[in-house]
Amino acid sequence: MNNQQASTGKAEIHVVVDDVSMKFDQVEAIRHISFQVKKGVLFGLVGSDGAGKSTLLRMIATMIAPSSGRILIDGLNVVTAKRQVKPLIGYMPQRFGLYQDLTVEENIDFFMNIFGISGKERKLKKERYLGFSNLLPFLDRQAGNLSGGMKQKLGLACVLVHEPRVLILDEPTNGVDPVSRQEFWEILTQMRDGGMTIIVSTAYLDEGEKCDYLGLLHRAELLDTAPPQVIRSHFASLEKAMIHRIQDVDKELLHDKFKF
C-alpha cells in the first residue's frame, strides 16, 4: 500500500477477480481464484512455471473469457463490456508486438495513431514516455537493433501512450539485464505513485519485494495474497517462504492422492 492510501485508509477498487476458473479442454489452468486490487496499487503475481499466471493476466486483459466467474475493471465486466474496458487498460504480453524494422519513433507514432493521439498532445506524450524510458537519444534506431532492455522499455512506452487506468504486464523483464530491470521497475514505481493500478507477473523475487501486494499462484490456485513482508515474515527471504508454502501444498496433495 502506498503512502497516499495509507493516510486515507480507503481506496477505490479498480480490479475485481471473483471466483474465476479457466479450462482448456480437460486442463484446468485457473481454479476458483478471487482477489481485488485497489487504485494505485502495484500487485505482483509470482509462482511456479505453469501455475497459470499468463492465463490469469490474459483474462484480466480481455484476451480470453473465463470458463466461470467474473472479472470487473472499474465495475465493468471484461466479457460483457469488453469494448468499454479496452480503453481503460494497457496490456504488455511476454512477447510484445514491436515492429522490428521501424524506428523507436515510428513505433510509438504507430501506437499513438491507433489511439487517435494528435497535435500538441502527441508531442508531449512522446517526450514524456520516451523521456523517462531514456529512449529519446535513440529515436532513429530500428527496434530490431535495440538491446533486450531497451525493447521492453519501448514496449512499455507504447502501452502507456493512451494513459490506461490499469496496466497489465506479463513477466516484462524476463531475460533482461539487471540494470535494465532496475530502470524498468523505476518507471513502474513512478506510474504507481502517479495513481496507476499495475498488475504484473514476475519470475524474479527481488521484483516481488517491490510490489505492494503479492499473489502466490501454484497449480492453478491462489495460495495467498498479502504484502511481501507479510508472506516472508517468518522466513529469511521471500524465496524460502514461497518454497515452504508450495511444498506444504504439494505434500497435502500427495497425501490426499494416496490416502486409504
C-alpha positions, 0 to 999 in steps of 0.5 A: 500500500502506498503512502497516499492510501495509507493516510486515507485508509480507503481506496477505490477498487479498480480490479475485481477477480471473483471466483474465476476458473479457466479450462482448456479442454480437460486442463484446468489452468485457473481454479476458483481464484478471487482477489481485488486490487485497489487504485494505485496499487502495484500487485505482483503475481509470482509462482511456479512455471505453469501455475497459470499466471499468463492465463490469469493476466490474459483474462484480466486483459480481455484476451480470453473469457473465463470458463466461470466467474467474473472479472470487473475493471472499474465495475465493468465486466471484461466479457460483457463490456469488453469494448468499454474496458479496452480503453481503460487498460494497457496490456504488455504480453511476454512477447510484445508486438514491436515492429522490428524494422521501424524506428523507436519513433515510428513505433510509438507514432504507430501506437499513438495513431491507433489511439487517435493521439494528435497535435500538441498532445502527441508531442508531449506524450512522446517526450514524456514516455520516451523521456523517462524510458531514456529512449529519446537519444535513440529515436532513429534506431530500428527496434530490431537493433535495440538491446533486450532492455531497451525493447521492453522499455519501448514496449512499455512506452507504447502501452502507456501512450493512451494513459490506461487506468490499469496496466497489465504486464506479463513477466516484462523483464524476463531475460533482461539485464539487471540494470535494465530491470532496475530502470524498468521497475523505476518507471513502474514505481513512478506510474504507481505513485502517479495513481496507476493500478499495475498488475504484473507477473514476475519470475524474479523475487527481488521484483516481488519485494517491490510490489505492494501486494503479492499473489502466490499462484501454484497449480492453478490456485491462489495460495495467498495474497498479502504484502511481501513482508507479510508472506516472508515474515517468518522466513529469511527471504521471500524465496524460502517462504514461497518454497515452504508454502508450495511444498506444504501444498504439494505434500497435502496433495500427495497425501490426499492422492494416496490416502486409504 
